[in-house]
């Protein structure tokens, strides 16, 4: 296993494989979406684009991950048994792919209850394969928090997918962070899945950011990415120095988690359902004060990179320094929320 963790060539190969497949599949699924009229029309006030744009970019992300996983598993030089927990990511990911695809293709989509039910089944698949919170007792509380975390992260990525490059760029950096932090651990399947997801997101981004060949990931992509990121966050021990390191995933996924709570709180304050769509997202408020969309994307990517660096630091520094760092980040997030909440959204 030590040899495998140091096998740069293997990781580089599967990263390039996943990115190349995603890059090849995106224009193919874009063509299918155009021919079948699977388009995201700016038909409501909460839509932020002005032209009908093809969906199905998420199919390219998910299929490149799945196909690359099967190839990498067969090429794995140290036995497939060590990758057994990744079965939960593989089969649960296929379920999220189907859920998102149905929601994207069906004119009326699925109800909130139907989505949560299928996501709950996906969480069960992960837990049955040993991917869950393991450091909390009693067992029932560990299971409850595992379900809450998995379903929460799935929907957090879905919520942040409101602007070109935002979800895909954030997911790319988060995947790379989970890979970097998990490398010293024994959870090799995390290394594999993180590498594949990073490649799949990277191959998608040029088309998501393109003006002439644009494609959205849709719920197919955001739900699949959220599911894999939730699994990655539960698949590594982060640190053996102290317990503060277990909060590292919250920092790595800090931007989508922040936007989820920010939007939900503002909706509740307005007396609206937290599950109802609105323009309360931090990204749209930044746009309102004058930032361009590319600038907002880079702000989110930069913030995710900085938070990931902080997450790594909390696994290496003295316990109370880690607590101080968490407190500082919380203060900055609170101040940002205070000022962003004052921005008026039409």
matplotlib code that plots the C-alpha trace (Angstrom):
import matplotlib.pyplot as plt

x = [0.0, 2.9, 4.1, 0.6, 0.2, 3.5, 2.6, 2.3, 2.0, -1.1, -2.9, -1.8, -3.1, -6.6, -6.9, -6.1, -8.4, -11.3, -10.7, -10.3, -13.5, -15.5, -14.1, -15.1, -18.5, -19.6, -20.1, -21.8, -24.3, -24.7, -25.7, -28.2, -29.7, -30.2, -31.7, -34.1, -34.8, -33.5, -32.9, -32.8, -35.2, -35.0, -38.7, -38.8, -37.6, -35.0, -33.2, -30.0, -29.3, -30.9, -30.7, -32.1, -29.0, -28.6, -28.5, -26.8, -23.3, -23.7, -24.1, -20.6, -19.2, -20.9, -20.1, -16.5, -16.2, -17.9, -16.1, -12.7, -13.4, -14.0, -10.8, -8.8, -10.2, -9.0, -5.6, -5.2, -1.9, -2.6, -5.8, -9.4, -10.4, -8.8, -11.2, -14.3, -15.7, -15.7, -18.6, -20.8, -19.6, -20.0, -23.5, -24.8, -23.3, -25.3, -28.4, -27.7, -27.1, -30.5, -32.2, -30.7, -31.4, -35.0, -35.3, -33.6, -35.6, -39.1, -40.9, -42.2, -39.3, -39.5, -41.0, -38.9, -40.0, -39.2, -35.7, -35.0, -36.2, -33.8, -31.0, -31.8, -31.4, -28.1, -26.9, -27.9, -25.7, -22.7, -23.3, -23.7, -20.3, -18.7, -18.6, -20.1, -19.1, -17.2, -15.9, -19.2, -21.0, -23.6, -24.1, -27.6, -26.3, -23.4, -25.9, -28.3, -25.4, -24.1, -27.5, -27.8, -24.3, -24.6, -28.0, -26.9, -23.8, -25.7, -28.1, -25.5, -23.7, -27.1, -27.9, -24.6, -25.0, -26.5, -23.6, -21.2, -18.1, -19.3, -20.2, -17.7, -14.8, -15.5, -15.9, -12.6, -10.7, -12.5, -11.7, -8.1, -8.1, -9.6, -6.9, -4.1, -5.3, -6.1, -2.8, -1.0, -3.9, -4.8, -8.1, -6.8, -10.3, -10.6, -7.5, -8.9, -12.4, -11.1, -8.7, -11.5, -13.9, -11.3, -10.6, -14.3, -15.0, -12.0, -13.1, -16.5, -15.5, -14.3, -17.8, -19.6, -17.6, -17.8, -20.0, -20.6, -20.7, -22.1, -23.7, -25.0, -24.4, -28.0, -29.2, -27.6, -24.2, -24.8, -26.4, -23.7, -20.9, -22.5, -22.9, -19.2, -17.9, -20.0, -18.5, -15.0, -15.4, -16.3, -13.6, -10.5, -9.3, -7.7, -5.4, -4.2, -2.9, -6.2, -10.0, -10.1, -9.0, -12.3, -13.9, -11.6, -14.4, -16.5, -13.8, -13.1, -16.8, -17.2, -18.5, -21.5, -22.2, -22.1, -24.4, -26.9, -27.2, -27.1, -29.9, -32.0, -31.8, -32.7, -35.7, -36.9, -36.5, -38.8, -41.3, -40.6, -39.9, -36.2, -36.8, -38.3, -36.0, -34.9, -32.2, -30.7, -27.4, -24.2, -23.0, -26.0, -25.5, -21.9, -23.0, -25.5, -22.7, -20.7, -18.6, -18.7, -19.6, -16.0, -14.8, -17.4, -16.3, -12.7, -13.6, -15.4, -12.5, -10.0, -12.0, -12.3, -8.6, -7.8, -10.3, -8.8, -5.4, -6.8, -8.3, -5.0, -3.4, -5.9, -4.7, -1.1, -1.1, -1.6, -5.3, -5.9, -4.4, -6.8, -9.7, -8.6, -8.4, -12.0, -13.2, -11.5, -13.1, -16.5, -16.1, -15.2, -18.2, -20.5, -19.3, -19.6, -23.2, -24.0, -23.0, -24.3, -27.7, -28.0, -27.7, -31.2, -32.1, -35.0]
y = [0.0, 2.3, 1.6, 2.4, 5.6, 6.7, 5.5, 8.9, 7.3, 5.4, 8.4, 10.6, 8.0, 7.6, 11.4, 12.0, 9.1, 10.5, 14.1, 12.9, 10.9, 13.8, 16.1, 13.7, 13.0, 16.5, 17.5, 14.2, 14.7, 18.3, 17.1, 14.6, 17.3, 19.7, 17.0, 15.8, 19.4, 18.6, 22.3, 24.5, 27.4, 30.7, 30.3, 31.5, 34.4, 32.3, 31.4, 33.3, 32.6, 34.2, 31.6, 28.0, 25.8, 22.1, 19.9, 16.4, 17.6, 15.7, 12.5, 13.1, 13.7, 10.6, 8.2, 9.3, 8.6, 5.2, 4.0, 5.2, 3.5, 0.1, 0.5, 1.6, -1.3, -3.8, -2.2, -1.9, -3.7, -4.5, -6.5, -5.3, -6.3, -3.1, -1.1, -2.9, 0.2, 2.0, -0.2, 2.0, 5.1, 3.1, 1.8, 4.8, 7.0, 5.2, 5.7, 9.5, 9.5, 8.0, 10.3, 13.4, 12.3, 11.6, 15.0, 16.8, 15.0, 15.0, 18.3, 18.5, 16.9, 14.9, 16.1, 17.1, 13.9, 11.7, 13.2, 12.8, 9.2, 8.2, 10.1, 8.3, 5.0, 6.2, 7.0, 3.5, 2.1, 4.0, 3.0, -0.7, -0.5, 1.0, 4.6, 6.6, 8.7, 6.3, 8.6, 9.3, 7.2, 5.9, 4.0, 5.4, 9.0, 8.1, 6.7, 9.7, 12.2, 10.1, 10.3, 14.0, 14.7, 12.7, 14.1, 17.5, 17.6, 16.1, 19.0, 21.6, 21.0, 21.1, 24.5, 26.1, 25.1, 28.4, 29.9, 28.7, 27.0, 27.5, 23.9, 22.2, 24.4, 24.1, 20.3, 20.0, 21.8, 19.9, 16.5, 17.5, 18.5, 15.2, 13.4, 15.4, 15.0, 11.2, 10.2, 9.5, 7.3, 3.8, 4.7, 4.0, 4.0, 7.7, 8.4, 6.7, 8.2, 11.7, 11.5, 10.3, 13.0, 15.8, 14.6, 14.3, 17.9, 19.3, 17.8, 19.3, 22.9, 24.1, 23.4, 24.8, 28.0, 28.1, 30.7, 28.8, 25.1, 25.7, 22.8, 22.7, 19.7, 19.8, 17.8, 14.8, 16.3, 18.2, 15.2, 12.8, 15.1, 15.9, 12.2, 11.4, 14.3, 13.2, 9.7, 11.1, 13.2, 10.2, 7.9, 9.2, 9.7, 13.2, 13.2, 11.1, 14.2, 15.4, 15.4, 18.9, 17.4, 15.6, 18.9, 19.3, 18.2, 21.1, 23.5, 21.7, 21.8, 25.1, 27.1, 24.9, 24.4, 28.1, 28.9, 26.2, 27.7, 31.3, 30.7, 28.6, 31.3, 34.1, 32.1, 31.3, 35.0, 35.9, 33.3, 31.0, 27.3, 26.5, 24.1, 26.8, 28.3, 31.9, 34.3, 34.6, 32.9, 34.6, 34.4, 36.4, 39.0, 39.4, 39.9, 42.5, 44.6, 44.6, 41.4, 39.6, 36.0, 34.9, 36.9, 35.2, 31.8, 32.5, 33.9, 30.6, 28.6, 30.7, 30.5, 26.7, 26.5, 28.6, 26.7, 23.4, 24.7, 25.6, 22.1, 20.5, 22.9, 21.8, 18.2, 19.2, 22.0, 22.0, 21.4, 24.9, 26.5, 24.5, 25.6, 29.3, 28.8, 27.4, 30.4, 32.9, 31.3, 31.3, 35.0, 35.9, 33.9, 35.6, 39.1, 38.1, 36.9, 40.2, 42.4, 40.1, 39.9, 43.6, 43.4, 43.8, 41.1, 41.7]
z = [0.0, 0.6, -2.9, -4.3, -2.4, -3.9, -7.4, -9.1, -12.5, -11.6, -10.2, -13.1, -15.6, -14.0, -13.6, -17.3, -18.2, -16.3, -17.6, -21.2, -21.1, -19.6, -22.2, -25.0, -23.6, -22.9, -26.6, -27.3, -24.5, -25.6, -29.0, -27.5, -25.3, -28.2, -30.4, -27.6, -26.4, -22.9, -22.2, -19.2, -20.2, -18.3, -17.6, -14.0, -11.9, -10.1, -13.3, -13.8, -17.5, -20.5, -23.2, -23.3, -22.5, -22.9, -19.8, -19.5, -18.7, -15.5, -17.5, -18.9, -15.4, -13.9, -16.8, -17.0, -13.3, -13.5, -16.6, -15.3, -12.0, -13.7, -15.7, -12.7, -10.6, -13.1, -13.3, -9.5, -8.7, -5.1, -5.2, -5.7, -2.1, -0.7, -2.9, -1.6, 0.3, -3.0, -4.1, -2.1, -4.1, -7.4, -6.9, -4.9, -7.6, -10.3, -8.2, -8.0, -11.8, -12.4, -9.9, -11.5, -15.0, -14.3, -12.6, -15.6, -18.3, -16.7, -17.4, -13.9, -12.2, -9.0, -5.7, -2.7, -0.9, -3.8, -4.1, -0.4, -0.4, -3.1, -1.5, 1.7, -0.1, -1.5, 2.0, 3.1, 0.3, 1.6, 5.2, 4.3, 2.7, 5.8, 4.7, 7.6, 10.7, 13.0, 15.7, 17.5, 20.0, 20.6, 17.3, 16.6, 16.8, 14.4, 11.9, 12.2, 11.7, 8.8, 7.0, 7.8, 6.4, 3.2, 2.3, 3.3, 1.1, -1.9, -1.7, -0.9, -4.2, -5.9, -4.3, -5.3, -8.9, -10.0, -12.0, -14.6, -13.1, -9.5, -8.6, -11.0, -9.9, -6.2, -6.6, -8.5, -5.7, -3.0, -4.6, -4.9, -1.2, -0.1, -2.2, -0.7, 2.9, 2.5, 0.9, 4.2, 5.4, 4.7, 2.8, -0.7, -2.2, -1.2, -3.2, -6.2, -6.1, -5.4, -8.4, -10.7, -9.6, -10.0, -13.5, -14.4, -13.2, -15.0, -18.3, -17.9, -17.0, -20.5, -21.8, -18.9, -19.3, -23.1, -24.8, -28.0, -26.7, -23.3, -21.3, -17.8, -15.4, -14.3, -11.3, -12.8, -12.2, -9.0, -7.2, -8.4, -7.4, -4.0, -3.3, -4.2, -2.2, 0.9, 0.6, 0.2, 3.3, 5.4, 4.0, 5.7, 9.3, 8.6, 11.6, 14.5, 16.5, 18.0, 17.6, 16.0, 12.7, 12.2, 11.3, 8.3, 5.8, 6.9, 5.8, 2.5, 1.6, 3.3, 0.3, -0.5, 3.2, 3.8, 0.8, 1.9, 5.4, 4.2, 1.7, 4.2, 6.9, 4.6, 3.2, 6.8, 7.7, 4.8, 6.0, 3.0, 2.9, 3.0, 0.1, -2.1, -4.8, -4.5, -5.5, -2.0, -2.9, -1.9, -5.5, -6.8, -4.1, -5.0, -8.6, -7.5, -5.9, -9.1, -9.4, -12.7, -12.9, -13.8, -10.8, -8.5, -9.8, -9.0, -5.6, -4.8, -6.1, -4.2, -1.0, -1.4, -1.9, 1.1, 3.3, 2.1, 3.1, 6.5, 6.7, 6.1, 8.7, 11.4, 11.0, 11.6, 14.2, 18.0, 19.1, 20.5, 17.4, 15.3, 17.5, 17.1, 13.3, 13.2, 15.4, 13.0, 10.0, 11.7, 12.5, 8.9, 7.6, 10.0, 9.0, 5.3, 5.9, 7.7, 4.8, 2.1, 3.7, 3.4, -0.4, -2.0, -4.5, -6.9]

ax = plt.figure().add_subplot(projection="3d")
ax.plot(x, y, z, "-o")
ax.set_aspect("equal")
plt.show()
